[in-house]
Amino acid sequence: MPLPLTRHDWPRLLDELVVQLDTGRIYNRDLDVLFVALAAADVALTRRMYIRSRNAPHPR
């Protein structure tokens, strides 16, 4: 059973995702679902940054 991911894992994993996207190692058929997941992550991160600083752009 894999261990849960921690905050230390995410930068490396996202960097690897960028590399795989840039080098075409992600199938085109998987891009739509990946886009939806990353858009949800972006919304959550924007919301968190707004709550944390109140100076960040207001979430949509």
C-alpha positions as CSV (number, residue, x, y, z in Angstrom):
1,M,0.0,0.0,0.0
2,P,1.5,3.3,-1.0
3,L,2.1,6.0,1.6
4,P,-0.1,9.1,1.4
5,L,1.6,12.1,-0.4
6,T,2.9,14.9,1.8
7,R,3.5,18.6,1.1
8,H,7.1,17.7,0.3
9,D,6.1,15.4,-2.6
10,W,4.0,17.9,-4.6
11,P,6.7,20.1,-6.1
12,R,8.6,17.1,-7.4
13,L,5.5,15.4,-8.7
14,L,4.2,18.6,-10.4
15,D,7.6,19.2,-12.0
16,E,7.5,15.6,-13.3
17,L,4.0,16.3,-14.7
18,V,5.4,19.4,-16.5
19,V,8.2,17.3,-18.1
20,Q,5.8,14.6,-19.2
21,L,3.4,17.1,-20.7
22,D,6.3,18.9,-22.5
23,T,7.8,15.7,-23.9
24,G,4.4,14.2,-25.0
25,R,4.4,11.4,-22.6
26,I,0.8,12.1,-21.5
27,Y,-1.7,10.7,-24.0
28,N,-4.0,13.3,-25.7
29,R,-7.0,11.2,-24.6
30,D,-6.0,12.0,-20.9
31,L,-5.6,15.7,-21.3
32,D,-9.3,16.6,-20.7
33,V,-9.5,14.8,-17.4
34,L,-6.1,16.2,-16.4
35,F,-7.2,19.7,-17.3
36,V,-10.3,19.4,-15.1
37,A,-8.2,18.1,-12.1
38,L,-5.6,20.9,-12.5
39,A,-8.3,23.5,-12.9
40,A,-9.8,22.3,-9.6
41,A,-6.4,22.5,-7.9
42,D,-5.9,26.0,-9.3
43,V,-9.2,27.1,-7.8
44,A,-8.3,25.6,-4.4
45,L,-4.9,27.1,-4.4
46,T,-6.2,30.6,-5.3
47,R,-8.9,30.3,-2.6
48,R,-6.2,29.3,-0.1
49,M,-3.9,32.1,-1.1
50,Y,-6.8,34.6,-0.7
51,I,-7.7,33.3,2.7
52,R,-4.0,33.4,3.8
53,S,-3.1,36.9,2.6
54,R,-6.3,38.8,1.7
55,N,-4.1,40.6,-0.8
56,A,-4.1,37.8,-3.4
57,P,-6.7,38.1,-6.2
58,H,-10.2,37.1,-5.1
59,P,-11.2,33.6,-6.1
60,R,-13.6,33.4,-9.0
